[in-house]
Amino acid sequence: NVIEPPLDRTFIFDSYACRRGKGTHAAVDRYQRWAQRYPYVLKLDIQRYFPSIDHARLKAKLRRRIADPHVLTLLDRIIDGSPTEAAGEPACGQEVEIPPDPPFAKGGAIGPLERRRGIPIGNLTSQFFANLYLDDLEPCLKDQRRVPAYLRYVDDMVLLADAKTDLHEHHAALADYLTRERLHLHPRKAQVSRTRDGLNLLGYV
């Protein structure tokens, strides 16, 4: 796979979907170890994640990690061929201006609604794209917000901490960041609970 090595080496350790040596069992094992250390957990997922991925931002993220123009042209064609919810994106092979990454949890406008978005759920390339699209978020959570324990499986996210108030603050900051990536957390699936009460994570309790 041409795109796997340059993308995978940029991902944080605790991103578990569609990666060698990772997967659901590894994610659950990691969570269970953390649950013995931290009393509170926040579970989140993104509403309609794959249909919401912004094509311009995705192409920009790819260009920061892959230099080969032939590979980028092929990836552009895959992205441009995805079923979309809007129109107005550059065609494959055109120069893509990299949208600036917004400061974490600060004000700023999202892109225009006419921009193309959406990638198919079942494609292998879409799994890599889905991992990549949120990869810029994770240094912000770990380095800026100082989240002590965090893991992600595609768009399922789990954060652990010593205090509920910390998790509520992380939730608000994360939601603000995702809005500027044209993404939204699922309002009915946000859950702060005690780790001792158990957690349904990736089909395991």
BELTA-V859216 format. One record per residue. RES is the residue in three letters. PHI is phi as a letter, one per 20 degrees, with the letter a starting at -180 (none if undefined). D_LAST is the distance of its C-alpha to the last C-alpha in Angstrom with 1 decimal. Layout:
res=RES phi=PHI d_last=D_LAST
res=RES phi=PHI d_last=D_LAST
This chain:
res=ASN phi=none d_last=33.9
res=VAL phi=f d_last=36.2
res=ILE phi=e d_last=33.8
res=GLU phi=f d_last=30.9
res=PRO phi=g d_last=32.5
res=PRO phi=f d_last=33.9
res=LEU phi=e d_last=30.8
res=ASP phi=f d_last=28.2
res=ARG phi=f d_last=30.2
res=THR phi=e d_last=30.0
res=PHE phi=f d_last=26.2
res=ILE phi=f d_last=24.4
res=PHE phi=g d_last=22.5
res=ASP phi=e d_last=19.1
res=SER phi=d d_last=19.5
res=TYR phi=d d_last=17.5
res=ALA phi=e d_last=18.5
res=CYS phi=l d_last=21.4
res=ARG phi=c d_last=22.6
res=ARG phi=f d_last=23.8
res=GLY phi=m d_last=21.7
res=LYS phi=d d_last=18.6
res=GLY phi=o d_last=16.0
res=THR phi=f d_last=12.3
res=HIS phi=f d_last=11.9
res=ALA phi=f d_last=14.1
res=ALA phi=f d_last=12.4
res=VAL phi=f d_last=9.0
res=ASP phi=f d_last=11.4
res=ARG phi=f d_last=13.4
res=TYR phi=f d_last=10.8
res=GLN phi=f d_last=9.9
res=ARG phi=f d_last=13.7
res=TRP phi=f d_last=14.3
res=ALA phi=f d_last=12.0
res=GLN phi=f d_last=14.4
res=ARG phi=d d_last=17.3
res=TYR phi=d d_last=16.7
res=PRO phi=e d_last=16.1
res=TYR phi=c d_last=15.4
res=VAL phi=c d_last=13.5
res=LEU phi=d d_last=14.7
res=LYS phi=d d_last=12.9
res=LEU phi=c d_last=15.7
res=ASP phi=b d_last=16.9
res=ILE phi=e d_last=20.4
res=GLN phi=f d_last=22.1
res=ARG phi=l d_last=23.7
res=TYR phi=f d_last=23.5
res=PHE phi=f d_last=25.4
res=PRO phi=f d_last=28.1
res=SER phi=e d_last=28.7
res=ILE phi=f d_last=29.4
res=ASP phi=f d_last=33.0
res=HIS phi=f d_last=35.3
res=ALA phi=f d_last=37.7
res=ARG phi=f d_last=35.1
res=LEU phi=f d_last=33.3
res=LYS phi=f d_last=36.8
res=ALA phi=f d_last=37.6
res=LYS phi=f d_last=34.5
res=LEU phi=f d_last=35.4
res=ARG phi=f d_last=38.9
res=ARG phi=f d_last=37.9
res=ARG phi=d d_last=36.3
res=ILE phi=c d_last=38.4
res=ALA phi=e d_last=42.2
res=ASP phi=f d_last=43.3
res=PRO phi=f d_last=44.9
res=HIS phi=f d_last=44.7
res=VAL phi=f d_last=40.9
res=LEU phi=f d_last=40.6
res=THR phi=f d_last=42.9
res=LEU phi=f d_last=40.7
res=LEU phi=f d_last=37.5
res=ASP phi=g d_last=39.5
res=ARG phi=f d_last=40.3
res=ILE phi=f d_last=36.7
res=ILE phi=f d_last=35.8
res=ASP phi=f d_last=38.9
res=GLY phi=e d_last=38.2
res=SER phi=f d_last=34.8
res=PRO phi=g d_last=34.8
res=THR phi=c d_last=35.2
res=GLU phi=d d_last=35.3
res=ALA phi=b d_last=38.5
res=ALA phi=c d_last=41.6
res=GLY phi=o d_last=43.6
res=GLU phi=e d_last=42.1
res=PRO phi=g d_last=44.3
res=ALA phi=f d_last=44.8
res=CYS phi=f d_last=43.8
res=GLY phi=n d_last=46.0
res=GLN phi=f d_last=47.0
res=GLU phi=f d_last=46.7
res=VAL phi=d d_last=43.6
res=GLU phi=f d_last=44.0
res=ILE phi=f d_last=41.0
res=PRO phi=f d_last=39.8
res=PRO phi=f d_last=39.5
res=ASP phi=f d_last=36.1
res=PRO phi=f d_last=35.9
res=PRO phi=g d_last=35.5
res=PHE phi=f d_last=32.0
res=ALA phi=l d_last=31.6
res=LYS phi=c d_last=35.3
res=GLY phi=f d_last=37.3
res=GLY phi=r d_last=38.3
res=ALA phi=e d_last=38.7
res=ILE phi=e d_last=36.6
res=GLY phi=f d_last=38.4
res=PRO phi=f d_last=40.5
res=LEU phi=f d_last=38.8
res=GLU phi=f d_last=40.9
res=ARG phi=f d_last=39.2
res=ARG phi=f d_last=37.5
res=ARG phi=b d_last=33.7
res=GLY phi=o d_last=31.0
res=ILE phi=c d_last=30.0
res=PRO phi=f d_last=28.8
res=ILE phi=f d_last=25.1
res=GLY phi=e d_last=25.6
res=ASN phi=f d_last=28.1
res=LEU phi=f d_last=27.5
res=THR phi=f d_last=29.6
res=SER phi=f d_last=27.6
res=GLN phi=f d_last=24.5
res=PHE phi=f d_last=26.7
res=PHE phi=f d_last=28.2
res=ALA phi=f d_last=24.8
res=ASN phi=f d_last=23.9
res=LEU phi=f d_last=27.5
res=TYR phi=f d_last=27.7
res=LEU phi=e d_last=25.3
res=ASP phi=f d_last=26.4
res=ASP phi=f d_last=29.0
res=LEU phi=f d_last=26.6
res=GLU phi=f d_last=24.8
res=PRO phi=f d_last=27.9
res=CYS phi=f d_last=28.4
res=LEU phi=f d_last=25.0
res=LYS phi=f d_last=25.4
res=ASP phi=e d_last=29.2
res=GLN phi=e d_last=30.3
res=ARG phi=e d_last=27.6
res=ARG phi=l d_last=26.5
res=VAL phi=f d_last=22.8
res=PRO phi=f d_last=21.8
res=ALA phi=b d_last=18.4
res=TYR phi=b d_last=17.6
res=LEU phi=b d_last=16.1
res=ARG phi=b d_last=16.4
res=TYR phi=c d_last=15.6
res=VAL phi=l d_last=18.6
res=ASP phi=d d_last=18.4
res=ASP phi=e d_last=14.8
res=MET phi=c d_last=15.3
res=VAL phi=c d_last=13.7
res=LEU phi=c d_last=16.1
res=LEU phi=c d_last=16.0
res=ALA phi=a d_last=19.0
res=ASP phi=e d_last=20.8
res=ALA phi=c d_last=21.9
res=LYS phi=f d_last=20.8
res=THR phi=f d_last=24.2
res=ASP phi=f d_last=23.7
res=LEU phi=f d_last=20.6
res=HIS phi=f d_last=22.6
res=GLU phi=f d_last=25.5
res=HIS phi=f d_last=23.5
res=HIS phi=g d_last=22.2
res=ALA phi=f d_last=25.9
res=ALA phi=f d_last=27.2
res=LEU phi=f d_last=24.8
res=ALA phi=f d_last=25.5
res=ASP phi=f d_last=29.2
res=TYR phi=f d_last=29.1
res=LEU phi=f d_last=27.3
res=THR phi=g d_last=29.9
res=ARG phi=f d_last=32.6
res=GLU phi=e d_last=30.8
res=ARG phi=m d_last=31.0
res=LEU phi=c d_last=27.3
res=HIS phi=b d_last=25.4
res=LEU phi=f d_last=21.9
res=HIS phi=f d_last=20.4
res=PRO phi=f d_last=21.5
res=ARG phi=e d_last=19.0
res=LYS phi=d d_last=15.8
res=ALA phi=f d_last=16.7
res=GLN phi=b d_last=14.5
res=VAL phi=d d_last=15.3
res=SER phi=b d_last=13.3
res=ARG phi=e d_last=13.2
res=THR phi=f d_last=10.9
res=ARG phi=f d_last=11.2
res=ASP phi=e d_last=9.7
res=GLY phi=n d_last=6.1
res=LEU phi=b d_last=5.2
res=ASN phi=e d_last=4.3
res=LEU phi=c d_last=6.2
res=LEU phi=l d_last=8.4
res=GLY phi=n d_last=6.8
res=TYR phi=d d_last=3.8
res=VAL phi=d d_last=0.0
